[in-house]
Amino acid sequence: MKRVLMILGVALILLGVAAVLHPTYTYHQKQQVAKIGSFQATLDEEKTAQIPIATTAAVLVAGLVLVLVGARSKS
């Protein structure tokens, strides 16, 4: 149990650090705009999403808590 908590905590800390270093990411979304018979028109749109600061802070704190709990547990 101790080892699982430590590994999960470190993983959350790494995700939090990645979110701090790169708070925005882009992705592509394909959308069908028209379909007439066998003809299809699609739109490939690039979208940008931002990771909220509160979420980043929560992930970092949760990771730190799991590492501390894992380090202090006896088994």
TIPANU-515451 format. One record per residue: chain; x, y, z of N, C-alpha, C in turn. Coordinates in steps of 0.05 Angstrom, whole numbers, always signed. Example, Ala and Ser with C-alpha at 12.3 -4.5 7.8 and 13.67 -1.06 7.14 Angstrom:
+-------+--------+--------+--------+--------+--------+--------+--------+--------+--------+
! chain !    nc1 !    nc2 !    nc3 !   cac1 !   cac2 !   cac3 !    cc1 !    cc2 !    cc3 !
+-------+--------+--------+--------+--------+--------+--------+--------+--------+--------+
!     A !   +264 !   -114 !   +156 !   +246 !    -90 !   +156 !   +264 !    -66 !   +156 !
!     A !   +257 !    -45 !   +142 !   +273 !    -21 !   +143 !   +258 !     +1 !   +157 !
+-------+--------+--------+--------+--------+--------+--------+--------+--------+--------+
END
This chain:
+-------+--------+--------+--------+--------+--------+--------+--------+--------+--------+
! chain !    nc1 !    nc2 !    nc3 !   cac1 !   cac2 !   cac3 !    cc1 !    cc2 !    cc3 !
+-------+--------+--------+--------+--------+--------+--------+--------+--------+--------+
!     A !    +16 !    -24 !     +0 !     +0 !     +0 !     +0 !    +17 !    +25 !     +0 !
!     A !    +39 !    +24 !    +15 !    +57 !    +47 !    +17 !    +69 !    +54 !    -10 !
!     A !    +77 !    +33 !    -24 !    +90 !    +37 !    -50 !    +70 !    +48 !    -70 !
!     A !    +45 !    +38 !    -70 !    +25 !    +48 !    -88 !    +19 !    +77 !    -84 !
!     A !    +17 !    +85 !    -59 !    +12 !   +114 !    -53 !    +35 !   +131 !    -62 !
!     A !    +59 !   +122 !    -59 !    +82 !   +138 !    -67 !    +83 !   +140 !    -98 !
!     A !    +78 !   +119 !   -112 !    +78 !   +119 !   -141 !    +56 !   +137 !   -152 !
!     A !    +32 !   +135 !   -141 !    +10 !   +151 !   -149 !    +15 !   +181 !   -143 !
!     A !    +26 !   +186 !   -120 !    +33 !   +214 !   -113 !    +54 !   +226 !   -131 !
!     A !    +74 !   +211 !   -138 !    +95 !   +221 !   -156 !    +83 !   +226 !   -184 !
!     A !    +65 !   +208 !   -193 !    +53 !   +211 !   -219 !    +36 !   +237 !   -219 !
!     A !    +21 !   +242 !   -198 !     +5 !   +266 !   -197 !    +22 !   +291 !   -196 !
!     A !    +44 !   +290 !   -182 !    +63 !   +313 !   -181 !    +74 !   +318 !   -209 !
!     A !    +81 !   +297 !   -223 !    +92 !   +301 !   -250 !    +71 !   +313 !   -269 !
!     A !    +46 !   +304 !   -266 !    +24 !   +315 !   -283 !    +20 !   +344 !   -276 !
!     A !    +21 !   +351 !   -250 !    +18 !   +379 !   -242 !    +40 !   +397 !   -253 !
!     A !    +65 !   +387 !   -252 !    +87 !   +402 !   -262 !    +84 !   +406 !   -292 !
!     A !    +76 !   +385 !   -306 !    +71 !   +388 !   -335 !    +50 !   +408 !   -341 !
!     A !    +29 !   +409 !   -325 !     +7 !   +429 !   -329 !    +17 !   +457 !   -323 !
!     A !    +35 !   +460 !   -304 !    +46 !   +487 !   -299 !    +64 !   +496 !   -322 !
!     A !    +80 !   +478 !   -333 !    +98 !   +485 !   -354 !    +84 !   +489 !   -381 !
!     A !    +61 !   +475 !   -385 !    +47 !   +476 !   -411 !    +17 !   +478 !   -405 !
!     A !     +7 !   +501 !   -397 !    -21 !   +503 !   -389 !    -42 !   +503 !   -411 !
!     A !    -34 !   +506 !   -436 !    -53 !   +504 !   -458 !    -45 !   +482 !   -477 !
!     A !    -65 !   +470 !   -490 !    -59 !   +450 !   -510 !    -80 !   +453 !   -533 !
!     A !    -72 !   +445 !   -556 !    -89 !   +446 !   -579 !    -96 !   +418 !   -589 !
!     A !   -120 !   +416 !   -601 !   -129 !   +391 !   -612 !   -146 !   +397 !   -636 !
!     A !   -149 !   +377 !   -653 !   -165 !   +380 !   -678 !   -191 !   +365 !   -674 !
!     A !   -212 !   +377 !   -685 !   -238 !   +365 !   -684 !   -250 !   +365 !   -712 !
!     A !   -258 !   +342 !   -722 !   -270 !   +339 !   -748 !   -300 !   +340 !   -744 !
!     A !   -313 !   +357 !   -761 !   -342 !   +360 !   -759 !   -354 !   +358 !   -787 !
!     A !   -375 !   +342 !   -790 !   -388 !   +340 !   -815 !   -407 !   +363 !   -819 !
!     A !   -404 !   +379 !   -840 !   -420 !   +403 !   -844 !   -442 !   +398 !   -865 !
!     A !   -438 !   +380 !   -883 !   -458 !   +375 !   -904 !   -455 !   +346 !   -914 !
!     A !   -478 !   +334 !   -920 !   -478 !   +307 !   -933 !   -501 !   +306 !   -953 !
!     A !   -494 !   +304 !   -978 !   -513 !   +302 !   -999 !   -507 !   +276 !  -1015 !
!     A !   -523 !   +256 !  -1011 !   -518 !   +230 !  -1024 !   -492 !   +218 !  -1014 !
!     A !   -474 !   +212 !  -1032 !   -448 !   +201 !  -1024 !   -427 !   +223 !  -1020 !
!     A !   -434 !   +248 !  -1025 !   -416 !   +270 !  -1021 !   -418 !   +280 !   -992 !
!     A !   -394 !   +283 !   -980 !   -393 !   +293 !   -952 !   -373 !   +316 !   -951 !
!     A !   -380 !   +337 !   -936 !   -362 !   +359 !   -931 !   -356 !   +360 !   -901 !
!     A !   -330 !   +359 !   -895 !   -322 !   +359 !   -867 !   -305 !   +383 !   -862 !
!     A !   -305 !   +392 !   -837 !   -289 !   +415 !   -829 !   -270 !   +405 !   -807 !
!     A !   -244 !   +410 !   -811 !   -224 !   +403 !   -791 !   -217 !   +429 !   -776 !
!     A !   -226 !   +430 !   -752 !   -223 !   +455 !   -736 !   -202 !   +451 !   -714 !
!     A !   -184 !   +469 !   -711 !   -164 !   +468 !   -689 !   -175 !   +484 !   -666 !
!     A !   -175 !   +471 !   -643 !   -185 !   +484 !   -618 !   -163 !   +485 !   -597 !
!     A !   -165 !   +504 !   -580 !   -146 !   +508 !   -558 !   -161 !   +505 !   -532 !
!     A !   -150 !   +490 !   -513 !   -161 !   +487 !   -487 !   -140 !   +495 !   -466 !
!     A !   -149 !   +506 !   -444 !   -131 !   +515 !   -423 !   -138 !   +499 !   -397 !
!     A !   -117 !   +491 !   -383 !   -120 !   +477 !   -358 !   -122 !   +498 !   -336 !
!     A !   -144 !   +498 !   -321 !   -148 !   +518 !   -300 !   -126 !   +516 !   -278 !
!     A !   -119 !   +539 !   -267 !    -98 !   +540 !   -247 !   -106 !   +525 !   -222 !
!     A !   -132 !   +527 !   -215 !   -142 !   +512 !   -191 !   -139 !   +482 !   -194 !
!     A !   -143 !   +472 !   -218 !   -140 !   +443 !   -223 !   -110 !   +435 !   -220 !
!     A !    -93 !   +452 !   -231 !    -64 !   +446 !   -229 !    -55 !   +446 !   -200 !
!     A !    -64 !   +466 !   -185 !    -57 !   +467 !   -156 !    -68 !   +443 !   -141 !
!     A !    -93 !   +435 !   -147 !   -105 !   +412 !   -134 !    -90 !   +386 !   -139 !
!     A !    -81 !   +383 !   -164 !    -66 !   +359 !   -171 !    -39 !   +358 !   -157 !
!     A !    -26 !   +381 !   -156 !     +0 !   +382 !   -142 !     -3 !   +377 !   -113 !
!     A !    -23 !   +389 !   -100 !    -27 !   +385 !    -71 !    -35 !   +355 !    -66 !
!     A !    -52 !   +344 !    -82 !    -60 !   +316 !    -78 !    -36 !   +297 !    -81 !
!     A !    -19 !   +303 !   -100 !     +5 !   +287 !   -104 !    +24 !   +289 !    -80 !
!     A !    +27 !   +313 !    -70 !    +44 !   +317 !    -46 !    +33 !   +303 !    -22 !
!     A !     +7 !   +304 !    -18 !     -6 !   +291 !     +5 !     -3 !   +261 !     +2 !
!     A !     -6 !   +250 !    -21 !     -3 !   +221 !    -25 !    +26 !   +212 !    -19 !
!     A !    +45 !   +228 !    -28 !    +73 !   +221 !    -23 !    +79 !   +222 !     +7 !
!     A !    +69 !   +242 !    +21 !    +73 !   +245 !    +49 !    +59 !   +222 !    +65 !
!     A !    +35 !   +216 !    +58 !    +21 !   +194 !    +71 !    +34 !   +167 !    +66 !
!     A !    +43 !   +163 !    +41 !    +58 !   +139 !    +35 !    +84 !   +136 !    +50 !
!     A !    +98 !   +159 !    +54 !   +123 !   +158 !    +68 !   +119 !   +153 !    +98 !
!     A !    +96 !   +162 !   +109 !    +92 !   +159 !   +138 !    +77 !   +133 !   +145 !
!     A !    +66 !   +119 !   +125 !    +52 !    +95 !   +132 !    +71 !    +73 !   +140 !
!     A !    +62 !    +55 !   +158 !    +79 !    +34 !   +169 !    +81 !     +9 !   +152 !
!     A !    +61 !     +4 !   +137 !    +62 !    -22 !   +121 !    +65 !    -17 !    +92 !
+-------+--------+--------+--------+--------+--------+--------+--------+--------+--------+
END
